[in-house]
Amino acid sequence: MYSARERVENEEWIERLDGVAEELDLDADARSTAVDLFLSNVPEKERSKRAVLAASLYAGALIESDARSQGAVADAAGVARLTIQQRWKELLREAGLEPPSW
């Protein structure tokens, strides 16, 4: 879980996440879940935040049955598809969810 302080400290990144979610036309539940995943896993290094943002969007959309392809999310977020592929399952585990085996 995350604190209100973390939300305030990462407001710029939440705005970026919302912008990418808008580009992907994700529904409100997918966006909310993505924000929760992102804030629960914010890395300390600034350069890693874009990767976690993209993986959070992919995983959040998947959880809320509003899935987009890894490639589409990667393109919209400005990261490589491999970046999402390497991170999204760990985000689910950190959230206490079991990622699919496919």
DSSP file (Angstrom, degrees, kcal/mol; ACC not computed):
  #  RESIDUE AA STRUCTURE BP1 BP2  ACC     N-H-->O    O-->H-N    N-H-->O    O-->H-N    TCO  KAPPA ALPHA  PHI   PSI    X-CA   Y-CA   Z-CA
    1    1 A M              0   0    0      0, 0.0     2,-0.3     0, 0.0    36,-0.0   0.000 360.0 360.0 360.0 162.4    0.0    0.0    0.0
    2    2 A Y        -     0   0    0     39,-0.0     2,-0.2     3,-0.0    38,-0.1  -0.826 360.0-119.2-126.4 163.2    1.1    3.6   -0.4
    3    3 A S     >  -     0   0    0     -2,-0.3     4,-1.5    36,-0.2     3,-0.2  -0.566  27.0-112.3-100.1 165.2    0.6    6.8    1.5
    4    4 A A  H  > S+     0   0    0      1,-0.2     4,-2.2     2,-0.2     5,-0.2   0.842 118.5  60.4 -61.7 -33.1   -1.0   10.0    0.5
    5    5 A R  H  > S+     0   0    0      1,-0.2     4,-3.0     2,-0.2    -1,-0.2   0.905 101.2  52.2 -61.5 -42.0    2.5   11.6    0.6
    6    6 A E  H  > S+     0   0    0      1,-0.2     4,-1.3     2,-0.2    -1,-0.2   0.876 107.9  52.4 -63.1 -36.4    3.7    9.2   -2.1
    7    7 A R  H  < S+     0   0    0     -4,-1.5    -1,-0.2     2,-0.2    -2,-0.2   0.926 112.3  44.6 -64.3 -44.0    0.7   10.2   -4.3
    8    8 A V  H >< S+     0   0    0     -4,-2.2     3,-1.4     1,-0.2     4,-0.2   0.923 112.1  51.9 -65.8 -44.8    1.6   13.9   -3.9
    9    9 A E  H 3< S+     0   0    0     -4,-3.0    -1,-0.2     1,-0.3     3,-0.2   0.748 116.7  40.4 -64.6 -23.5    5.3   13.3   -4.5
   10   10 A N  T 3X S+     0   0    0     -4,-1.3     4,-2.2    -5,-0.2     3,-0.4   0.070  74.9 120.4-113.7  23.0    4.6   11.4   -7.7
   11   11 A E  H <> S+     0   0    0     -3,-1.4     4,-2.4     1,-0.2     5,-0.2   0.875  74.2  55.8 -56.9 -39.4    1.8   13.6   -9.0
   12   12 A E  H  > S+     0   0    0     -4,-0.2     4,-1.9     1,-0.2    -1,-0.2   0.906 109.6  46.3 -59.4 -41.6    3.8   14.3  -12.2
   13   13 A W  H  > S+     0   0    0     -3,-0.4     4,-2.7     2,-0.2    -1,-0.2   0.849 109.4  53.7 -71.9 -33.8    4.1   10.6  -12.9
   14   14 A I  H  X S+     0   0    0     -4,-2.2     4,-2.7     2,-0.2    -2,-0.2   0.899 108.1  51.1 -65.9 -39.2    0.4   10.0  -12.2
   15   15 A E  H  X S+     0   0    0     -4,-2.4     4,-2.1     2,-0.2    -2,-0.2   0.905 110.5  48.9 -63.1 -40.8   -0.4   12.7  -14.8
   16   16 A R  H  X S+     0   0    0     -4,-1.9     4,-2.4     2,-0.2     5,-0.2   0.927 110.5  51.0 -62.4 -44.4    1.9   10.9  -17.2
   17   17 A L  H  X S+     0   0    0     -4,-2.7     4,-2.7     1,-0.2    -2,-0.2   0.924 109.7  49.9 -59.0 -44.9    0.2    7.7  -16.5
   18   18 A D  H  X S+     0   0    0     -4,-2.7     4,-2.4     1,-0.2    -1,-0.2   0.885 109.3  52.3 -61.3 -39.2   -3.2    9.3  -17.1
   19   19 A G  H  X S+     0   0    0     -4,-2.1     4,-2.1     2,-0.2    -1,-0.2   0.912 111.8  44.7 -64.1 -43.0   -2.0   10.7  -20.4
   20   20 A V  H  X S+     0   0    0     -4,-2.4     4,-2.0     2,-0.2    -2,-0.2   0.907 112.6  52.2 -67.5 -41.2   -0.9    7.3  -21.6
   21   21 A A  H  X>S+     0   0    0     -4,-2.7     5,-2.4    -5,-0.2     4,-0.6   0.883 108.9  51.0 -61.4 -38.7   -4.1    5.7  -20.3
   22   22 A E  H ><5S+     0   0    0     -4,-2.4     3,-1.0     2,-0.2    -1,-0.2   0.923 108.5  51.2 -63.5 -44.8   -6.1    8.3  -22.3
   23   23 A E  H 3<5S+     0   0    0     -4,-2.1    -2,-0.2     1,-0.3    -1,-0.2   0.867 113.4  45.2 -60.2 -36.3   -4.1    7.5  -25.4
   24   24 A L  H 3<5S-     0   0    0     -4,-2.0    -1,-0.3    -5,-0.1    -2,-0.2   0.523 109.1-127.9 -84.0  -6.4   -4.8    3.8  -24.9
   25   25 A D  T <<5 +     0   0    0     -3,-1.0    -3,-0.2    -4,-0.6     2,-0.2   0.898  43.3 175.8  58.4  44.7   -8.5    4.6  -24.2
   26   26 A L      < -     0   0    0     -5,-2.4    -1,-0.2    -6,-0.1    41,-0.1  -0.517  29.6-113.1 -78.4 147.6   -8.4    2.6  -20.9
   27   27 A D     >  -     0   0    0     -2,-0.2     4,-2.2    39,-0.1     5,-0.2  -0.260  31.4 -99.9 -76.6 170.2  -11.5    2.6  -18.8
   28   28 A A  H  > S+     0   0    0      1,-0.2     4,-2.6     2,-0.2     5,-0.2   0.851 120.4  53.0 -61.7 -38.3  -11.6    4.3  -15.3
   29   29 A D  H  > S+     0   0    0      2,-0.2     4,-2.4     1,-0.2    -1,-0.2   0.913 109.6  48.3 -65.5 -41.8  -11.2    1.0  -13.4
   30   30 A A  H  > S+     0   0    0      2,-0.2     4,-2.3     1,-0.2    -2,-0.2   0.907 112.9  49.1 -64.3 -41.1   -8.0    0.1  -15.4
   31   31 A R  H  X S+     0   0    0     -4,-2.2     4,-2.3     2,-0.2    -2,-0.2   0.927 111.6  48.3 -63.2 -45.8   -6.6    3.5  -14.8
   32   32 A S  H  X S+     0   0    0     -4,-2.6     4,-2.3     1,-0.2    -2,-0.2   0.915 112.6  47.8 -62.4 -44.1   -7.3    3.4  -11.1
   33   33 A T  H  X S+     0   0    0     -4,-2.4     4,-2.6     1,-0.2    -1,-0.2   0.895 110.6  52.5 -64.2 -40.0   -5.7    0.0  -10.7
   34   34 A A  H  X S+     0   0    0     -4,-2.3     4,-2.7     2,-0.2    -2,-0.2   0.905 109.0  49.5 -62.4 -41.7   -2.7    1.1  -12.7
   35   35 A V  H  X S+     0   0    0     -4,-2.3     4,-2.9     2,-0.2     5,-0.3   0.928 111.1  49.7 -63.0 -44.8   -2.2    4.1  -10.4
   36   36 A D  H  X S+     0   0    0     -4,-2.3     4,-1.7     1,-0.2    -2,-0.2   0.924 112.6  46.9 -59.8 -44.9   -2.5    1.8   -7.4
   37   37 A L  H  X S+     0   0    0     -4,-2.6     4,-0.6     2,-0.2    -2,-0.2   0.922 113.7  48.5 -63.1 -43.9    0.1   -0.6   -8.8
   38   38 A F  H >< S+     0   0    0     -4,-2.7     3,-1.4     1,-0.2    -2,-0.2   0.953 113.0  45.8 -61.8 -50.7    2.4    2.3   -9.8
   39   39 A L  H 3< S+     0   0    0     -4,-2.9     3,-0.5     1,-0.3    -1,-0.2   0.777 110.5  54.4 -67.1 -25.7    2.2    4.0   -6.4
   40   40 A S  H 3< S+     0   0    0     -4,-1.7    -1,-0.3    -5,-0.3    -2,-0.2   0.599 120.2  32.3 -79.9 -10.6    2.7    0.7   -4.6
   41   41 A N  S << S+     0   0    0     -3,-1.4    -1,-0.2    -4,-0.6    -2,-0.2   0.046  75.5 154.8-135.7  26.6    5.9    0.0   -6.6
   42   42 A V        -     0   0    0     -3,-0.5     2,-0.1    -4,-0.1     7,-0.1  -0.406  37.8-137.0 -62.5 121.3    7.5    3.4   -7.2
   43   43 A P        -     0   0    0      0, 0.0     6,-0.1     0, 0.0    -1,-0.1  -0.426   8.4-129.0 -76.6 156.9   11.2    2.9   -7.7
   44   44 A E  S    S+     0   0    0     -2,-0.1     2,-0.4     4,-0.1     5,-0.0   0.881  88.8  80.3 -71.1 -38.2   13.7    5.2   -6.1
   45   45 A K  S >> S-     0   0    0      1,-0.2     3,-1.3     2,-0.0     4,-0.6  -0.567  74.4-145.1 -76.9 127.0   15.6    5.8   -9.4
   46   46 A E  H >> S+     0   0    0     -2,-0.4     3,-1.2     1,-0.3     4,-0.5   0.860  97.4  60.0 -57.2 -39.1   13.9    8.4  -11.6
   47   47 A R  H 34 S+     0   0    0      1,-0.3     4,-0.4     2,-0.2    -1,-0.3   0.705 101.9  53.9 -68.2 -18.8   15.0    6.5  -14.7
   48   48 A S  H <> S+     0   0    0     -3,-1.3     4,-1.9     1,-0.2    -1,-0.3   0.604  87.1  81.5 -88.6 -12.4   13.1    3.4  -13.7
   49   49 A K  H <X S+     0   0    0     -3,-1.2     4,-2.6    -4,-0.6    -1,-0.2   0.865  85.9  55.8 -65.3 -37.3    9.8    5.1  -13.1
   50   50 A R  H  X S+     0   0    0     -4,-0.5     4,-2.3     1,-0.2    -1,-0.2   0.896 108.1  49.9 -62.3 -39.0    8.8    5.1  -16.8
   51   51 A A  H  > S+     0   0    0     -4,-0.4     4,-2.4     2,-0.2    -1,-0.2   0.916 112.5  45.6 -65.4 -43.7    9.2    1.3  -16.9
   52   52 A V  H  X S+     0   0    0     -4,-1.9     4,-2.5     2,-0.2    -2,-0.2   0.879 110.7  54.9 -67.6 -37.2    7.1    0.8  -13.8
   53   53 A L  H  X S+     0   0    0     -4,-2.6     4,-2.2     2,-0.2    -2,-0.2   0.946 111.0  44.6 -58.0 -49.8    4.5    3.2  -15.2
   54   54 A A  H  X S+     0   0    0     -4,-2.3     4,-2.4     1,-0.2    -2,-0.2   0.921 114.5  47.7 -63.7 -45.4    4.2    1.1  -18.4
   55   55 A A  H  X S+     0   0    0     -4,-2.4     4,-2.7     1,-0.2     5,-0.2   0.872 110.7  53.1 -64.2 -36.4    4.1   -2.2  -16.6
   56   56 A S  H  X S+     0   0    0     -4,-2.5     4,-2.9     2,-0.2     5,-0.2   0.901 109.1  49.0 -65.5 -41.2    1.5   -0.8  -14.2
   57   57 A L  H  X S+     0   0    0     -4,-2.2     4,-2.3     2,-0.2     5,-0.2   0.935 113.3  46.4 -63.4 -45.8   -0.7    0.2  -17.1
   58   58 A Y  H  X S+     0   0    0     -4,-2.4     4,-2.0     2,-0.2    10,-0.2   0.954 117.8  42.0 -61.3 -50.1   -0.4   -3.1  -18.8
   59   59 A A  H  X S+     0   0    0     -4,-2.7     4,-2.8     1,-0.2    -2,-0.2   0.899 113.7  52.3 -67.1 -41.1   -1.1   -5.1  -15.6
   60   60 A G  H  X S+     0   0    0     -4,-2.9     4,-1.9    -5,-0.2    -1,-0.2   0.906 111.1  46.8 -61.5 -42.1   -3.9   -2.7  -14.4
   61   61 A A  H  <>S+     0   0    0     -4,-2.3     5,-3.2    -5,-0.2     6,-0.3   0.887 112.4  50.8 -66.4 -38.6   -5.7   -3.1  -17.7
   62   62 A L  H ><5S+     0   0    0     -4,-2.0     3,-1.4    -5,-0.2     5,-0.2   0.925 109.7  49.9 -64.2 -45.3   -5.3   -6.8  -17.7
   63   63 A I  H 3<5S+     0   0    0     -4,-2.8    -1,-0.2     1,-0.3    -2,-0.2   0.887 113.1  46.5 -59.7 -40.6   -6.7   -7.1  -14.1
   64   64 A E  T 3<5S-     0   0    0     -4,-1.9    -1,-0.3    -5,-0.2    -2,-0.2   0.214 114.7-113.2 -92.4  15.4   -9.7   -5.0  -15.0
   65   65 A S  T < 5S+     0   0    0     -3,-1.4    -3,-0.2     1,-0.1    -2,-0.1   0.841  91.3 109.1  57.3  37.1  -10.4   -6.9  -18.3
   66   66 A D      < +     0   0    0     -5,-3.2    -4,-0.2    -6,-0.2    -1,-0.1  -0.238  53.8 174.6-127.6  40.5   -9.6   -3.9  -20.4
   67   67 A A        -     0   0    0     -6,-0.3     2,-0.3    -5,-0.2    -9,-0.1  -0.080  17.2-171.8 -61.7 146.2   -6.3   -5.4  -21.7
   68   68 A R        -     0   0    0    -10,-0.2    -6,-0.1     1,-0.0    -2,-0.1  -0.891  36.3 -91.5-125.5 159.3   -4.1   -3.9  -24.4
   69   69 A S     >  -     0   0    0     -2,-0.3     4,-2.3     1,-0.1     5,-0.2  -0.338  30.2-118.9 -70.0 155.0   -1.1   -5.6  -26.0
   70   70 A Q  H  > S+     0   0    0      1,-0.2     4,-2.8     2,-0.2     5,-0.2   0.889 116.3  54.3 -58.8 -38.8    2.3   -5.1  -24.4
   71   71 A G  H  > S+     0   0    0      2,-0.2     4,-2.5     1,-0.2    -1,-0.2   0.903 107.3  48.5 -63.0 -42.5    3.4   -3.5  -27.7
   72   72 A A  H  > S+     0   0    0      2,-0.2     4,-2.2     1,-0.2    -1,-0.2   0.918 114.9  44.8 -65.1 -43.4    0.6   -1.0  -27.7
   73   73 A V  H  X S+     0   0    0     -4,-2.3     4,-2.4     2,-0.2    -2,-0.2   0.918 113.1  51.4 -66.2 -43.1    1.3    0.0  -24.1
   74   74 A A  H  X>S+     0   0    0     -4,-2.8     5,-2.2    -5,-0.2     4,-1.4   0.925 110.8  47.9 -60.6 -45.7    5.0    0.2  -24.7
   75   75 A D  H  <5S+     0   0    0     -4,-2.5     3,-0.3     1,-0.2    -1,-0.2   0.924 113.9  46.6 -61.1 -45.2    4.5    2.4  -27.7
   76   76 A A  H  <5S+     0   0    0     -4,-2.2    -1,-0.2     1,-0.2    -2,-0.2   0.845 117.6  43.0 -67.2 -33.7    2.2    4.8  -25.8
   77   77 A A  H  <5S-     0   0    0     -4,-2.4    -1,-0.2    -5,-0.2    -2,-0.2   0.584 110.2-119.0 -90.2 -11.1    4.5    4.9  -22.8
   78   78 A G  T  <5S+     0   0    0     -4,-1.4     2,-0.3     1,-0.3    -3,-0.2   0.863  73.5 112.9  76.5  35.9    7.7    5.3  -24.8
   79   79 A V  S   <S-     0   0    0     -5,-2.2    -1,-0.3    -6,-0.2     2,-0.2  -0.827  72.4 -91.1-128.7 170.4    9.4    2.1  -23.6
   80   80 A A    >>  -     0   0    0     -2,-0.3     4,-1.1     1,-0.1     3,-0.9  -0.555  30.8-123.3 -79.5 148.3   10.4   -1.2  -25.2
   81   81 A R  H 3> S+     0   0    0      1,-0.3     4,-2.5    -2,-0.2     3,-0.3   0.864 113.2  61.7 -58.2 -35.9    7.9   -4.1  -25.1
   82   82 A L  H 3> S+     0   0    0      1,-0.2     4,-2.1     2,-0.2    -1,-0.3   0.826  95.2  61.6 -60.6 -32.2   10.6   -6.1  -23.4
   83   83 A T  H <> S+     0   0    0     -3,-0.9     4,-0.7     2,-0.2    -1,-0.2   0.927 109.1  40.6 -59.9 -45.9   10.5   -3.6  -20.5
   84   84 A I  H >X S+     0   0    0     -4,-1.1     4,-2.4    -3,-0.3     3,-1.2   0.931 112.0  56.2 -67.4 -45.9    6.9   -4.4  -19.8
   85   85 A Q  H 3< S+     0   0    0     -4,-2.5     4,-0.4     1,-0.3    -2,-0.2   0.850 109.1  47.2 -55.4 -37.0    7.4   -8.1  -20.4
   86   86 A Q  H 3< S+     0   0    0     -4,-2.1    -1,-0.3    -5,-0.2    -2,-0.2   0.648 122.0  31.9 -80.6 -15.2   10.1   -8.2  -17.7
   87   87 A R  H <X S+     0   0    0     -3,-1.2     4,-1.8    -4,-0.7     3,-0.2   0.724  93.1  78.1-116.7 -25.8    8.2   -6.3  -15.0
   88   88 A W  H  X S+     0   0    0     -4,-2.4     4,-1.7     1,-0.2     5,-0.1   0.856  93.9  51.2 -66.3 -36.6    4.5   -6.8  -15.1
   89   89 A K  H  > S+     0   0    0     -4,-0.4     4,-2.3    -5,-0.2    -1,-0.2   0.894 108.8  52.0 -66.8 -38.0    4.3  -10.2  -13.4
   90   90 A E  H  > S+     0   0    0     -3,-0.2     4,-2.8     1,-0.2    -1,-0.2   0.881 105.8  55.5 -64.8 -37.1    6.4   -9.0  -10.5
   91   91 A L  H  X S+     0   0    0     -4,-1.8     4,-1.4     2,-0.2    -1,-0.2   0.916 108.3  48.5 -60.5 -41.8    4.1   -6.1  -10.1
   92   92 A L  H  <>S+     0   0    0     -4,-1.7     5,-2.9     2,-0.2    -2,-0.2   0.924 111.2  49.6 -63.9 -43.8    1.2   -8.5   -9.7
   93   93 A R  H ><5S+     0   0    0     -4,-2.3     3,-1.8     1,-0.2    -2,-0.2   0.918 108.5  52.7 -60.9 -43.1    3.1  -10.6   -7.2
   94   94 A E  H 3<5S+     0   0    0     -4,-2.8    -1,-0.2     1,-0.3    -2,-0.2   0.810 107.1  53.7 -62.1 -29.2    3.9   -7.5   -5.2
   95   95 A A  T 3<5S-     0   0    0     -4,-1.4    -1,-0.3    -3,-0.2    -2,-0.2   0.432 124.0-106.2 -84.8   1.0    0.2   -6.7   -5.1
   96   96 A G  T < 5S+     0   0    0     -3,-1.8     2,-0.3     1,-0.3    -3,-0.2   0.678  80.3 126.7  84.4  17.6   -0.6  -10.2   -3.8
   97   97 A L      < -     0   0    0     -5,-2.9    -1,-0.3    -6,-0.2    -2,-0.1  -0.779  60.7-124.9-108.1 152.9   -1.9  -11.5   -7.1
   98   98 A E        -     0   0    0     -2,-0.3     3,-0.1    -3,-0.1    -5,-0.0  -0.861  27.7-135.0 -97.3 116.4   -0.9  -14.6   -8.9
   99   99 A P        -     0   0    0      0, 0.0   -10,-0.0     0, 0.0    -9,-0.0  -0.325  30.5 -95.9 -67.2 152.2    0.1  -13.8  -12.5
  100  100 A P        -     0   0    0      0, 0.0   -11,-0.0     0, 0.0     0, 0.0  -0.279  25.9-129.5 -64.5 156.5   -1.2  -16.1  -15.2
  101  101 A S              0   0    0      1,-0.2     0, 0.0    -3,-0.1     0, 0.0   0.476 360.0 360.0 -88.7  -2.3    1.1  -18.8  -16.4
  102  102 A W              0   0    0      0, 0.0    -1,-0.2     0, 0.0     0, 0.0   0.502 360.0 360.0 -80.1 360.0    0.8  -18.1  -20.1
